[in-house]
Amino acid sequence: MTFRAQNSRAIRAGVAFAVVLMVLFSILLSLFTSSANNADVLARRYTATMFYMLRMSREYSDLIVSLDEFSHNEVNADFIEIKYEVLLGRYQVMHFDSKVKYLWSYPATQEVLHDLESSLLELENTMFSLAEHPEEAQRIKSQINNDYDRLYALFNENFTIRNALIEEMNQQRWRQEFLIYCLTVITAIMMMFFFFFNYRQVKNIEKVANTDFLTGLPNRLGLQHCADALFTKNRAFTLFLLDLDGFKYINDTYGHDTGDQLLIQFSKSLRKLSGEKRVVARMGGDEFIFLVEGADEEENLRIAQSILQSVEPNIVVGSRTFHLTVSVGSSRYFSGQSFEHAMAQADSAMYMAKRNGKNAYHPFDEHCLSPLSSLQNAS
């Protein structure tokens, strides 16, 4: 997979994951909002119901007291009728008021309230004829008192209402919390997967960007990263520039496939010389770089000899055998130089080795071409 394809794939994965996260967080937010709203609605509904039933209890009590006063001629029948109309209106409002209408949905509560309303309606004719039949006051008072006791018991022991509300709220909260928990876990897993996937993608992209696709060795960019690390530590190093002798003739005569196979086998030989402070890289074509940290001139000479000796004299590709040699030039990097300048010096030294008969090593010195001339000759 190419660098562009790797990068495009990582971007698409990041965008897709961002969209999924936005959707999940939107769902979580809506659930939290819904949970808060539902809890608030239930709390208000419960409070309104309790307040309404308290008002009904108060009006029952007022009607009982008024009937007792009527028996002692302290109030007239019209006053009793008003109290009765107010109490009966409470039951009628229950059928339409959304805050307390749901009371009728509970069977036990519905039965009691229905009986109390029916009992009150049965007294309607008697209430409006109370002026003509004042003796009925005590009977009405007794019935109203019994109804009041039933309402008080319903209010005092409103387990049906309270337990139903609590159970409804708890079940709803449990379902939402469970769903939120599941979504949170899924989101966390997806985030972990994305970060792991993204980390792998970034590493793969870095590897592709810093690796030569043919030989698997670091390319120029990868070598630059190694050199930058040494620049940061202010450490000296030596660059060995290797160029295969006669490779252009082989590549042009026998084809690029044969040339690629030669480069692959040559790179395998160079890999054996790499180590903790040694980096082998391919610069392009038939040029390779061997970077060695902190080597002096004597050590450089031994390394160059090992490079020349590492090249297999006869390399077999298909049915053909090729004799390969390599020319090596080196340049030492010291603090204050640039990497490009050190590369140009190593290039000049490598061309000096080729002038000296090839299959040779030459360090950069005053006899080499200037870096600028070397770059012009190379082009």
N, C-alpha and C positions, 0 to 999 in steps of 0.2 A: 504494500500500500504506500502511495506517494505521500510526501510531506503535506501537500495541499489537501489530499483526501483525508489524511489523519486529522488535520486542523479543522476541515469542514465537518467531519464526523463529530469531533469534540464540541464544536459550536452548536451543531444541531442537538446533540445530547443535552448540552447546558440549557438551551432554549426550551426544549421539551420538559426538562425537569423543573425549570422555573415556572412554566405554565401549570404543571401538575401541583407544585407547591402552592401557587396562588389559588388554585381551585380548592385544595384541601384546607388552606387557611380560611378561605371564604366560607366553606362549610362549617368549620369550627367556630368562626365568628357568629354565623347565623344561629348555630346551635346554642352558643352561650347567650346570645340575645334572646332567642326563643325561650330558653330555660328561665331567664330572668323575668321576661314578660309573663310567662305562664305562672310562675310563682307569685308575681305581683297581682295578677288577675285573681288567682285563687285566694290569696290573702285578703284582697278587697272584697271578694264575693263572700267569704266567710265572715268578715267583719260586718258587712252590710246585713247579712242574714241575722246575725246575733243582735244587731241593733234593732232590726225590724221586729224580731220576736220579743225583745224587751219592751218596745213600744206597744205591741199587742197585749203583753201582760199588764202593762200600765193601764191600758184602756179597759181591759177586763176588770181590773181592780176599781177603776173610776166608775164603771157601770154598776158594779156591786154596791159601792158606797152610795151612788145616786139612788139606787133602788131602796136602800135602807133609809135614806133621807126622805124619799117619796112616801115611805110607810109612815114617817113621822111628820108629814106635811111640810117638810122644809124646802122641797123643790116641787115643781109641777110636772105634769106628764110630758109637756113639750121638751123639757130639758132631758128627760129620759130618752125621748125619741132621737134627739141630737146625738147623745152618747151612743145609742144603738147604731145609728147610721154611720158614725165614725168607725166603730168596731167592724161592722159589716163591710165597710169600704176597704178595710185592711185586707180582708180575704180576697176581695175582688181584684185589688191591685196585684196580689201575688200571681195572678194568672197572666199578667202583662209586663210587670217590671222585670227586666232582664237580670237585675242584680239578685233577685230572690226567686225568680221563676223556676230555677233548677231544683228548688226544694221538692217540687212535685215529682222529680225523677227518682227519688228514693222511696221504695215501697212502704216501709214502716212509717216514715214521716208523712207520706201522701195519705195514708189511711187515717192517721190521727187528724190531720188538717181537714180532710174531707168530712170526717165525722163532726168536727167542731163547726165547720161552715154550715153543714146541713142542720145541725142543732140550732144554730143561730137563725137560719132562715125559717125554721119551724115556728119561731117565736115572733115572726114579723107581724102577723095579724093581731096577736095578743098585745104586742108593744103599742101598736097604733090605736088600740081600743082600751088602753090602760086608764084613760080618763073616765070612761064609763064603768070600768071594772077594776077599781083600785085593789080589790082583794087578790087579784092575780099577781101582784107585785112580789109577794113572798115566794110563790111557786117559780116565777121567772128568776128571782134572785137565787133560789136553790139550784136551778138548772145552770144558770150562768156560773155559779160558784163551782159546780162540778166540772164544767167545761174549763174553767180557769185552772182548777187543780190538774186536769189532764195536760193543758198547755204548759203549766209550770213544770210538770214531770218531764214533758218532752224537752223543754228548755234546759232543765237541770240535769237531765240524763241524755243529752243530745249526742250520745255515742254514735248513733247512725250517721248523723251529719259530720261530726268531727272525725270519726274513724274513716268514713268514706273519703273525706277530703284529704286526710293525712295519707291514706293508702294511695289515692290517686296521685297526689304530689310526689310521694316516695317512689311509686312505680315509674312515673314520668321522669323524675330526676335520675333514678337508677338507669333507665334506658338511655337517657341522654349522656350520663356520665360514662356508661359503658361504651357507647358509640364514640364519644370524644376520646376516651382512652384508646380504643382501637385505632382511630384515625391518628392519634398522636404517635402510637407505636409504629404504625405504617409510615407516617411521615419521617420519624426518626430512622427507620430502616432504610427508607428511600434516600434520606440525606447521607447516611453512612455509605450506601451503595454508590450514590453519585460521587461523593468525595473520593471513594476508593477508585471508581471508574475514571473520574477526572484525573486523579493522581497517576493511574496507569496510562491514561491517554497522554498526559503531559510528559511522562517519562518516555513513552514510545515516540512521541513527536521529537523530544530532545535527542533521543537515540538516532532517529532517522535523520534529523538535521545535522548531527555531529558524526555520522558514520558513512563511510564510503560503501555504496550499495553493492559493488562488485566483490571487494576483498573482505568487507566487514571490519576493516581497520578504521581508526578515526580519520576524518577528512581534514581539510584545512581549518574549518571552523572548530572542530574538536581539538585540533592541535593548538589553536589560538586560545581556547579555554584553559588548556594545560599551562600554556605560557603565561597567561594572565594570572593564574594562581601563583606562579613563581615570581612574577612581577610584584604581586601584592606582598609576598614574603621577602622581597628584595634579595633573591637568590640568583646566583650566576648559573648558566647552563650552556651547553654546547649543542648546536644544530648540525646534524650530518645530513647532507642532501645527496640522495642516491639516484642515479639515472642508469637505466639498462642500456648497455652498448648494443647497437644494431637492432634495437627493437622496432624502429620505424620500418626497416626493410622487411622484417618478419611479418609485421602487421599488414603492410601493404601487399606483400607477396602471397601470404597464406590466409589472409582474412582476419577480420576482427574477432571471430570466435576463437581462433587459435591464439591470437594475441591476448585475449581475456584469460584463457586457460593458463598461459605463461605467467601473467600477472598474479593470478590466484595462487599458483604454486610458489612463485617467488615470495609472495606475502606470507605464506605459511613458514617459509624459512626464516623470515625476519621476526615473526612472532616468537620464535624460540629465544631471541635475544632481548625481548622486552622484559621488564621487571618493575620493581617498586618505584625506582627513580628513572626508568627508561620508558619512553613512549614511542611507538612506531605508528606512522600515519602515512596515508597516500595523498599526495598533493593534486594528482590528476595525471592522466596519461601514464607514462612509465617513470614518473618521479615519485620518490618516497622520502620521508623525513624520519630521522631517528633523533629524538630529543633526549639528552642525558643531563641530569641535574648535577651541577658542581664538579665536573670532571676537569682535571688539569691536562697539560699537553701530553704527558706520558700516557695517562689513562686514555686520552682520545686516540692515540696511536694504536693502543691495544684493541680498543673498540673497533676502529676502522679495519684492522686486520681480521678481527672476528667477523665483521660484515662481509669482507671480501671472501673469506673462507666458507661462510655459510651458504653461499650461492652454489647450488648443485651444478657441476660442470655440464652434465647432460640431462636435459629435461625432456621427457617423452610426452608428446601430446598426440593422441590418436596413433597413427602409424609412423609419425615422424619424430626424430630426435633433434633437439636444438641445443646448441652450445651457447650458454649465457655467461656474460661477464657484466660487471657493474663498475661505474666510476663514482667515486665518493669525494665530496668536498665538505669542509666543516668551517664553522664560524662560532666563536665564543661570544656569548652575550654577557655584557657587564652593565651595571646600573647606569642609567642615563641614555642607553641606546633604545631604539625602537625595534619591535619584532620584525617589521618589514626590512629594516636596515640589516639586521642579522641574517634574514633570509637571502637578501641580495648578495651579501658577502659569501654565504655558503654556496650560492649559485655560481659566483665568479670562481670560487675555489674548485667547484665540480668541473667547470669548463677547462680549467687549467689541468685537472687530472686527465681529461679526455685528450688535450693537446700532448700530454706526456705519454700517450700510447694506449690510453684506456685501461680498464681493469686495474685501476690504481687509486690511491688516496692522496689528496693534497689539502692541507689546511689553508685557510685564508692568510695571506701575508702581503708584503708590499709588491711582490712580483705578480700578483693576481690583477685582473682588470678591476677598475672601479666598479662599485655596485651598479651605477647608472649604465656603464658600457656593457656590463654583463646582462642587464635586463634588455638592452637593445639587441644584443646578439641573440638572446633567447627568443625574442620575438621574431 
